[in-house]
Amino acid sequence: MRPGGGAQALSTSAIGAAGEQGEGQESLFEAPAVPVPDPAPTDPGREPAARVRGLRTTAGFEVVDELPVASVRLVGVLPHLDRPFEYAVTPATSAAGPGMRVRVRFSGRDTEGIVLERHEAPTTDRALAPLHRLVSEDVVVPPAMMRVCDDVAERCAGTVGDVLRLALPPRHARAEKADRAAAQKTETTMETEPEGSDAPEDPGELRAVPRPGDRYPGLAALLSRAGSPTGPVPRAALTLDAVDPWTAVVADAIADLDDEQGALVIAPDQRDVARLSQVLTQQGIDHEILAGTEGPEKRYRTFRRILRGATRVVLGNRSAAFAPVQDLALVICWDEADDLLGEPRAPYPHVRTVLQCRSREERCALLFLSASESVPLRALADAGYLARLEPSPTPVTAARPRIVAMDQYLRDREGPSGRSRLPQEAMRVIRRGLERGPVLVQVPRSGYVPAISCTFCGTRAHCPHCAAPLSITGRSGHLHCRVCGRREDGYRCPECDRTQVRAVVIGSTRTAEELHRAFPGSPLRVAGGAHGVLEDGDVPADAIVVATPGAEPWPPDRFAAGLLLDADAMLGRAAFDADVEAIRRWRNAIALVRTADDGGEVLVVGTATLPAIRDLVAHRSHAFLDRVLADRRELDLPPFSRVAEIVGDKEACAAFLESTDLPVGTDVFGPVDLEGPEAGGRARAVVRLDPRRSRELADALRAGVATRSARKARGSLRVRLDPPDVF
């Protein structure tokens, strides 16, 4: 059943305004979508040996009479060959249609391709080679999905062939055969079974129990317009209160869709997908999990079930963003700022980009859920592309745990121990929490790149030229910038004017050892890193769990207390978005702790006067993110600039920058030699341009890569647009 009624009129109007402004509006950090290009004539053949109705072909095969020419997009070809090619359709491949897999001969090799369309006549006077084989009659790439792939390639300055390789799982013949048999059996069963006579459940009964999603009025308005063929497409960002489990909100949203509407949910980690699957199963919602961790046979069988519409609800991580859901009406992404949602393979699209393209081409509602608002989503909301959904007013103690930071008063009260890494107040929080349930202790992830900060006030050291974090080589090395290569010998802290700096490196093993000595009678569990994953059900009721960000388990009754250690070290990470990322990781951990009404409390051990920690203590304050956006605008950092990274061999990197016709006004930083044992003579350059000209930058980089490929230039090279770790 779907919610509706005049009670949501105001929210519906707000979402409609956002969708209307965002429809056709270019993202601040992405190039606009373009239609699929017309097939280009290219494929050279041997001298023609036959003519069929004026069609020139190579020798040795027959051609069908109806629509004898097929335009084919090849998968995984070189960048300068990323365009449609024309082939002749033989009687053996006469069933080939748009979206089907075929095999063709290209450059002497058997190559996979996707049929775009069939023609009566070719657009070239060259002889056409035949379609070698029709792999399957399944339409694996519908027209809308092909437009999505082309759009993603355009935005990321990549090739459509590489995007198709990300979108399509490898074909598995045994899985296809088994699924065809299962589909036929299902059809036979449906024909013989009589229609059910059970009356549907009363919507009033379903609404009797309050649901977490009901606290967000705009969510019901978005769902009421999901899948609408007319009007603006609803798109929104929703920052959840800590009390509301994201899995319950997603499950309720899917349950509110019509039976014939499809839904796609993307989460960063497979554990998140498993948690959501468990909730959907409890509510009796049929769904499929499309995960990259599955074997080839199981993955392709799941892909075919989704393709033929056997299920309309699909869950998955990054690899499921292209899932061919039938009648897709709603797409939900949980925690889009997680780095696991960035694709590590060319052309390196972020899941956010893929889902934006799908929302545009398939007119499906788009919803971003998170525990902390991210900078890209905030920029999209300010631009009118997304609506920001707010919860109904509720007491703070019922929405989240009690959050306290180690301020000056608490430190002075404890004396010298107040400045330690584990002050007495932290021990008291753990002791009180163990009386009611398990306690979570979050420590920074091991393996951070050492950041440089002032020894007196803790302010991070930034390059005065490009605003990137400064780095240091060895114990007594000089300060230098990894982006523009500037050497900073006379550095002075902009806050206190001191010259002494230190490297910040924090691990988690020592924390577990200290807590074990302090609480020998309590079970101790460590999650993350070399210690592996701790399952949700394996947390004892009186245990202390030491976890790195992202590895925290989710006990059924949540944690009784939480401790966020080394907050300054988390903020001192060598990245321009360290403060925003730290808040995201902290809020994800806070969401695992009980509310203040249930006795939940969280202690943040760090400098309480830092803006990020003050924002963590405040409830739904936008002051910190407003300041971050203002600083980034002043420094020309994303999302107020379009940034690309070029990494490769020194000669190849320098030659690419010289030969590529970058738009006028593009800032070029580098190339700078890479550091570390795996540098191997490689260099890195960063280019930056106004986001309103992002289309020009993407086109220029795409053309530069294609030209380099056509010339068979030496050396390896990688081009990424908007990489998360660029500064």
ABEGO torsion letter per residue (X at the ends): XBBBEAAAAAAAAAAAAAAAAABGBBBAABBBBBBBBBBBBABBBBBBABBBGGBBBBBGBBBBABGABBBBBBBGBBAAABBBBBBBBBAAAAABBBGBBBBBBBGGBBBBBBBABBBABBABABBBBBBABBABABBABBAAAAAAAAAAAAAAGBBAAAAAAAABBBBBAAAAAAAAAAAAAAAAAAAABBBBABBBBBAAAAAABBBAAAABAAAAAAAAABGBABEBBBBBBBBBBAABBAAAAAAAAAAABBAABBBBBBBABAAAAAAAAAAAAAAGBBBBBBBAABBAAAAAAAAAAAAAGABABBBEBAAAAABBBBGBABBBBBGAABAAABBABOAGBBAAAAAAAAAAAAGBBBBBBBABBBAAAAAAAAAGABBBBBBBBBBAAAABBBBBBBBAAAAAAAEAAAABABBAAAAAAAAAAAAAEBBBBBBBBBGBBBBBBBAAAGBBBBBAAAGBBBBBBEAABBBBBAAAGBBBAABBBAAAGBABBBBBBBBAAAAAAAAAAABAABBBBBBEEAAEBBBAAABBAABBBBBBBGABBBBAAEBABBBBBGAAAAAABBBAAAAAAAAAAAAAAAAABBBAAAGBBBBBBBBAABAAAAAAABBGBAAAAAAAAAAAAAAGBOAABBBBBBBEBAAAAAAAAAABBBBBGBBBBOBBBBBEAAAGGBBBBBBBBBAAAAAAAAAAAAAAAAAAAAAGBBEBBBBBBGBAAAX
